Amino acid sequence: MEENLCYNLEFLDPNLSKFTVESPSETTISKYANMADLYENNILSWGYMGHYFTRDALLELQLDKHSRILDVLAGTGLLGMEIKEFGYENVDSLDGCAEMLEKAKEKGIYKRYFISLLGEGHTLPIQDDTYDVVIMSGAIGKCHIYPSSSFPELIRVSKPGGFIVFPVRTDLMDDGKYVGGNFTTDLGIFEKAGILRNVREPKFYEGYFKGIDCFTYIMKVLK
């Protein structure tokens, strides 16, 4: 498996052979736009389980069903569909790719659809202290987002005492774009500053994709 391929998306679109870790956000968005029609069926056929693991982590919190939730890098709405099955319907979505969110709209999952990039100095079109929980299932790592550059905005739109819930693939935890070269050090910036706290030890899951594992995190916002 070539190092320069992001999330192995070449399996979803044969034109992604030049989709490298250096691709700017606009390139990443255009690639997702081009494969929006194929994305969901292909990624599920590839054994994707990240949305289930994120759902399970959210359910651990036993939150009120009226909690305000933001699904980050929501894509076609796989995670949104899962949590809706458990009664969570006060959910908004955020993604940089309009074409992917159009697929989610067809399912009627979310209340609001925010089209915006995250990180790299972008400010989300969302007010401070809006959400009880921020969730994401396929967001961390190469060609996507990194805690040091993206979490400040997620923390800003979270309520004090809220949560940020997400998985991280084990094969994407070491990367030169993380502060310190790895995910743990990058996330640790916010823990050392007393802004985030790990609610429980990261939970290991086999089979995020076939042959690829992950850890799920539940971070409490302490601002």
C-alpha positions in Angstrom: 0.0 0.0 0.0 1.6 3.3 -1.1 2.4 5.8 1.6 1.3 8.8 -0.5 -2.3 7.6 -0.8 -4.8 9.3 1.5 -7.2 6.9 3.3 -6.7 4.6 0.3 -9.2 6.5 -1.7 -7.7 5.2 -4.9 -10.0 2.2 -4.4 -13.0 4.5 -4.6 -11.8 6.4 -7.7 -9.0 5.2 -10.0 -8.2 8.9 -10.7 -6.9 9.4 -7.2 -3.4 8.1 -7.7 -2.0 11.6 -7.4 -4.1 12.5 -4.3 -1.1 12.9 -1.9 -0.6 14.1 1.7 0.4 17.5 0.2 -2.9 18.0 -1.6 -4.5 21.3 -0.6 -8.0 21.4 0.8 -9.5 22.5 -2.5 -8.0 19.4 -4.2 -9.3 17.1 -1.5 -12.8 18.7 -1.9 -12.8 18.3 -5.7 -11.9 14.6 -5.4 -14.8 14.0 -3.0 -17.1 15.9 -5.3 -16.1 13.8 -8.3 -16.9 10.5 -6.4 -19.9 11.6 -4.4 -22.2 9.3 -6.3 -20.0 6.3 -5.8 -18.6 7.1 -2.3 -21.1 5.4 0.0 -21.5 2.1 -1.7 -17.8 1.8 -2.3 -16.6 2.6 1.1 -19.1 0.2 2.7 -18.1 -2.5 0.4 -14.6 -1.9 1.6 -15.6 -2.8 5.1 -15.8 0.7 6.6 -17.0 0.6 10.2 -15.9 4.0 11.6 -19.4 5.4 11.8 -20.5 2.5 14.0 -17.6 2.9 16.4 -18.3 6.7 16.7 -21.9 6.0 17.3 -21.0 3.5 20.1 -18.7 6.1 21.7 -21.5 8.7 21.6 -24.0 6.3 23.1 -21.6 5.7 26.0 -22.3 9.3 27.2 -26.1 8.5 27.5 -27.0 12.1 26.5 -30.4 13.6 26.3 -32.0 12.9 22.9 -32.5 16.7 22.4 -28.8 17.4 22.7 -27.4 19.6 20.0 -24.9 17.7 17.9 -22.6 18.7 15.0 -21.4 16.0 12.6 -18.1 17.2 11.3 -16.9 16.0 7.8 -20.4 14.5 7.6 -20.1 13.5 4.0 -23.1 11.5 2.8 -24.5 11.1 6.3 -23.5 7.6 7.3 -22.9 8.6 10.9 -25.9 10.9 11.0 -28.1 7.9 9.9 -26.7 5.7 12.7 -27.3 8.1 15.5 -30.8 9.0 14.2 -31.7 5.4 14.7 -31.1 5.9 18.4 -33.3 9.0 18.7 -30.7 11.8 18.1 -32.4 14.1 15.6 -31.2 17.6 16.7 -28.1 17.2 14.5 -26.4 19.6 12.1 -23.8 18.7 9.5 -20.5 20.3 8.4 -18.5 19.4 5.3 -16.4 21.2 2.8 -17.9 19.3 -0.1 -21.3 20.5 -1.2 -21.8 17.4 -3.4 -21.3 15.0 -0.5 -23.8 17.0 1.7 -26.3 16.9 -1.2 -26.3 13.1 -0.8 -27.0 13.5 2.9 -29.8 16.0 2.2 -31.6 13.3 0.2 -31.8 11.2 3.4 -33.3 14.1 5.4 -30.9 13.4 8.3 -29.8 16.8 9.4 -31.4 20.1 10.5 -28.7 22.3 9.0 -26.0 21.8 6.4 -22.9 23.9 6.8 -20.5 24.0 3.8 -17.1 25.1 5.1 -13.5 24.1 5.3 -12.1 23.4 8.8 -8.6 24.2 9.9 -5.9 26.2 8.0 -7.3 29.4 9.5 -10.9 28.9 8.4 -13.6 30.1 10.7 -16.8 28.1 10.8 -20.1 29.9 10.2 -21.4 28.8 13.6 -21.8 30.8 16.8 -19.8 30.1 20.0 -21.0 27.6 22.5 -23.6 26.0 20.2 -23.2 22.3 20.5 -23.4 19.7 23.3 -21.4 17.2 21.2 -19.2 17.4 18.1 -18.9 14.0 16.4 -16.8 12.8 13.4 -16.1 9.4 12.1 -13.6 9.7 9.2 -11.9 13.1 9.8 -8.5 12.7 11.5 -5.3 12.4 9.6 -3.8 12.7 6.1 -5.6 15.0 3.7 -8.2 15.7 6.3 -7.9 17.5 9.7 -5.3 17.6 12.5 -6.2 18.6 16.1 -3.7 21.5 16.4 -5.2 23.3 13.4 -8.8 22.2 13.6 -9.8 21.6 17.2 -9.7 25.3 18.2 -12.8 25.9 16.1 -14.5 22.7 17.3 -13.9 23.8 20.8 -15.2 27.3 20.1 -18.5 26.0 18.8 -18.9 23.5 21.6 -20.6 24.4 24.9 -18.4 24.3 28.1 -18.8 20.8 29.4 -19.6 19.5 26.0 -17.8 16.6 24.2 -15.8 15.9 21.0 -16.1 12.2 19.9 -14.1 10.6 17.2 -12.0 7.6 16.1 -8.4 7.7 14.8 -7.0 5.0 12.6 -3.9 3.3 14.0 -2.1 3.6 10.7 -2.5 7.3 10.7 -1.3 8.2 14.2 2.2 9.0 13.1 2.5 11.8 10.6 4.8 14.8 10.2 1.9 17.2 10.0 1.0 16.4 13.6 2.7 18.6 16.2 5.5 16.4 17.5 5.0 14.0 14.6 2.2 12.0 16.1 -1.5 12.3 17.0 -1.0 11.8 20.8 1.4 14.8 21.1 -0.8 16.9 18.8 -4.0 16.3 20.9 -1.9 16.7 24.1 -1.6 20.4 23.4 -5.2 20.9 24.5 -5.0 18.5 27.4 -1.9 20.3 28.8 -3.7 23.6 28.4 -6.6 22.3 30.4 -9.0 22.8 27.5 -9.8 19.2 26.8 -9.9 16.1 29.0 -10.1 12.5 28.0 -13.3 11.1 29.5 -12.0 7.5 29.4 -9.0 5.6 28.0 -9.0 5.5 24.2 -10.9 2.3 23.2 -9.4 0.0 20.6 -11.5 -1.5 17.8 -10.5 -3.9 15.1 -11.7 -3.4 11.6 -12.1 0.3 11.0 -11.5 -0.8 7.5 -10.5 -4.4 6.5 -7.1 -4.9 8.0 -7.0 -1.4 9.6 -7.9 -0.7 13.3 -8.6 2.4 15.3 -9.0 4.0 18.7 -12.1 6.0 19.7 -11.8 9.1 21.9 -14.2 11.0 24.0 -12.9 14.4 24.9 -14.7 16.7 27.4 -14.5 20.5 26.6 -13.3 22.3 29.8 -13.1 25.9 28.5 
